[in-house]
Amino acid sequence: MGLMDGKRGIVFGIANDRSYAWYITKQLVEAGAQCLFTHLPDPKGKMERRCRSAIDELGIQDPWLVPCDASKDEDLDAVFDRVKTDFGKIDFIVHSIAFADRQFLQMGNFHTTTRQAWTQALDISAYTLLAMARGAAPLMPEGGAIISMTYFGGEKVIPGYNIMGIAKAALEHTTRYLAADLGEKKIRVNTISGGPLRTLAASAVGGITEMHAHQERKSALKRNINGEEVGNTAVYLLSDLASGVTGETIHVDAGFSIIGL
Ligand SMILES: NC(=O)c1ccc[n+]([C@@H]2O[C@H](COP(=O)([O-])OP(=O)(O)OC[C@H]3O[C@@H](n4cnc5c(N)ncnc54)[C@H](O)[C@@H]3O)[C@@H](O)[C@H]2O)c1
């Protein structure tokens, strides 16, 4: 019997088969979960094709896949309305999305971040967690679980991570406030602080190659992590194994964050 047997939820954030969301889905499906998906809409449909082919690789036939730009309330409302019509209820949400203008993700230029770049990064990377929790809560009448993805750059300064670090700090504290707010409804909210993984979003951050090398030198386990390790932690947090865990930031970083020097 799988840990996620009988559980259904929405995964936001598969861009391709290197996305953290893809690895999380892989492990969730292996544990017996039913996953529903969204993709970022674009006029040429490239995002949908990439997302569909990544889902296909996981052997998921005829996936439930709808467009959603999470910075638009009407898109999020449409997702939750359709889920309600098609399924009635859900058990979990995976928030694995982030965005910041790459122009401001270079070492030494944090102080040049514009108001617009700041607002957009915080909106897409942090506010959307709250917006998704608000949409999901009525569809979780018997409780549920929500996770998101964060990075150590939200706790300490990582050169080049810049505005994304501010957004991750907001995401992590939003997790705690949401956990406190939704606890009475038996909805748990946690975030996973993942080590660096070579994804589309990571390629926008200046110095990602150096981050990987540094992770290998400094981390307790003296290595980088792989996507499945984050996927397994997602299964734990979204399953009943973690029934007493909420408001936490769980590091899956091979012990990088515990080392001072
Ligand atoms: N890759 C890493 O090193 C790393 C480390 C720790 C945390 N994370 C976090 O993991 C999460 C997933 O990123 P990833 O590294 O898998 O990269 P990715 O590029 O594969 O995924 C980012 C996703 O965000 C989506 N997205 C961006 N703007 C959106 C919007 N307005 N509406 C809906 N979706 C939108 C993209 O379509 C994409 O699917 C992010 O929160 C990221 O910050 C990544």
The ligand as an ORCA input file, in Angstrom:
! r2SCAN-3c Opt
* xyz 0 1
  N      16.577     24.730     -8.751
  C      17.054     25.087     -7.593
  O      18.267     25.133     -7.370
  C      16.112     25.416     -6.472
  C      16.554     25.328     -5.137
  C      15.669     25.594     -4.105
  C      14.364     25.974     -4.406
  N      13.961     26.061     -5.715
  C      12.567     26.465     -5.984
  O      11.888     25.390     -6.599
  C      10.735     25.922     -7.260
  C      10.668     25.353     -8.663
  O      11.753     25.852     -9.447
  P      12.657     24.898    -10.332
  O      14.055     25.118     -9.892
  O      12.081     23.554    -10.393
  O      12.596     25.613    -11.766
  P      11.570     25.428    -12.990
  O      11.937     26.523    -13.942
  O      11.577     24.063    -13.505
  O      10.163     25.723    -12.325
  C       9.693     27.033    -12.081
  C       8.219     27.017    -12.445
  O       7.622     28.266    -12.114
  C       6.603     28.470    -13.078
  N       6.146     29.853    -13.077
  C       6.874     30.994    -13.197
  N       6.048     32.064    -13.194
  C       4.775     31.583    -13.062
  C       3.487     32.159    -13.001
  N       3.295     33.490    -13.099
  N       2.407     31.356    -12.871
  C       2.544     30.012    -12.803
  N       3.745     29.390    -12.860
  C       4.842     30.169    -12.996
  C       7.298     28.073    -14.385
  O       6.359     27.880    -15.408
  C       7.994     26.800    -13.953
  O       7.152     25.688    -14.150
  C      10.880     27.435     -7.218
  O      10.126     27.941     -6.132
  C      12.359     27.612     -6.948
  O      12.685     28.862     -6.373
  C      14.793     25.777     -6.747
*
